[in-house]
Amino acid sequence: MKPLRKCKKCGIEAHSQNELDLFPFNKDCSHQRRNTCKKCVAKTSREYHYKTKYDITVEEYETLHREQEGKCKICNSKDPKRPSGVFVVDHCHINGHVRGLLCDDCNLALGKFKDNIKALESAINYLKDN
């Protein structure tokens, strides 16, 4: 059966009308996304995001993920606690250095403390004392 549409990146084919919703193909989509399946669009978006924000590749992210055994570097949770299902790339906001992958909860906690070590130590002491 001849496909109705084919992803220009991975070659997956849509053979029925039901499969067409997997392909963002309309006038509102950017030219790059036309005839591209959602999986390929997501991968391209991740590649762009990691490269522009953290200066790492998806492969480098995957290496970090393997090195951390698929766990958050702080709490060791295997659940990223994000709808995307991927861990947050934690980085130093001063020099941009990537520190590791964190679950959303740990990333938000560090963010609330603005990476202030004295404030974090004070919070630890507070918890120990009470």
C-alpha positions in Angstrom: 0.0 0.0 0.0 1.4 3.4 -1.0 1.9 5.7 2.1 -0.1 8.8 2.4 2.9 10.6 3.9 6.4 9.8 4.9 8.6 11.5 7.6 11.5 13.2 5.8 13.9 12.5 8.6 13.4 8.9 9.8 11.3 7.6 6.9 8.4 6.3 8.9 5.3 6.1 6.8 1.6 7.0 7.5 -0.6 4.5 5.7 -4.0 5.5 7.0 -5.9 8.6 7.8 -5.6 7.7 11.6 -1.8 7.9 11.3 -1.8 11.3 9.7 -2.3 13.0 13.1 1.3 11.9 13.9 2.6 14.3 11.2 2.3 18.0 11.9 1.5 19.0 8.3 -0.4 22.2 8.1 0.1 25.8 7.1 0.7 26.9 10.7 3.8 24.6 11.1 7.2 25.9 10.3 8.8 24.7 7.1 11.2 22.5 9.0 8.4 20.5 10.7 6.4 19.8 7.6 6.4 16.1 6.8 8.3 15.3 10.0 6.9 12.9 12.6 6.5 14.1 16.2 9.3 11.9 17.4 11.8 13.6 15.0 10.5 17.0 15.8 11.0 16.4 19.6 14.5 15.0 19.0 15.5 18.1 16.9 14.0 20.4 19.5 16.0 18.7 22.3 19.2 18.9 20.2 18.7 22.6 19.6 17.8 23.3 23.3 20.8 21.3 24.7 23.3 22.9 22.3 22.1 26.5 22.7 21.5 26.5 26.4 24.1 24.0 27.8 26.5 23.5 24.9 26.1 19.8 25.0 24.8 17.2 22.5 22.0 14.7 23.0 24.7 12.1 23.1 26.5 13.9 25.9 23.2 14.1 27.8 22.7 10.3 27.3 26.3 9.7 28.6 25.5 11.7 31.7 22.3 9.7 32.1 24.2 6.4 31.9 26.9 7.6 34.3 24.3 8.6 36.8 22.5 5.2 36.3 19.3 6.9 35.2 19.0 8.7 38.6 18.9 12.2 39.9 22.3 13.3 41.1 21.0 14.6 44.4 18.1 12.3 45.6 18.8 9.2 43.4 15.2 9.1 42.1 14.7 7.4 38.8 11.6 9.5 38.2 12.5 12.9 36.5 9.1 14.2 37.8 8.6 16.0 34.5 6.0 15.5 31.8 8.7 15.2 29.2 10.2 12.2 31.1 13.7 13.5 30.9 15.9 14.9 33.7 16.8 18.6 33.9 20.4 19.5 32.9 21.7 21.3 36.0 24.4 23.9 35.3 26.2 26.7 37.0 24.6 30.0 36.1 27.9 31.9 36.4 30.2 29.9 34.1 27.6 27.6 32.3 29.4 24.4 33.4 27.1 21.4 33.4 27.0 19.8 36.9 24.7 16.8 36.2 21.1 15.7 35.7 18.5 16.4 38.3 14.8 15.6 38.9 12.5 18.5 38.6 12.1 18.7 42.4 15.8 18.9 43.2 16.4 21.4 40.4 13.6 23.7 41.7 15.0 23.4 45.2 18.4 24.5 44.1 16.9 27.2 42.1 15.0 28.6 45.1 18.2 28.7 47.0 19.9 30.4 44.1 22.9 28.1 44.4 23.7 29.8 47.7 25.8 27.3 49.7 25.6 29.2 53.0 21.8 29.2 52.7 21.7 25.5 51.9 24.0 24.7 54.9 21.8 26.8 57.1 18.7 24.9 55.9 20.5 21.6 56.6 21.4 22.8 60.1 17.8 23.9 60.6 16.5 20.4 59.7 19.1 18.7 61.9 18.2 20.9 64.9 14.5 20.5 64.6 
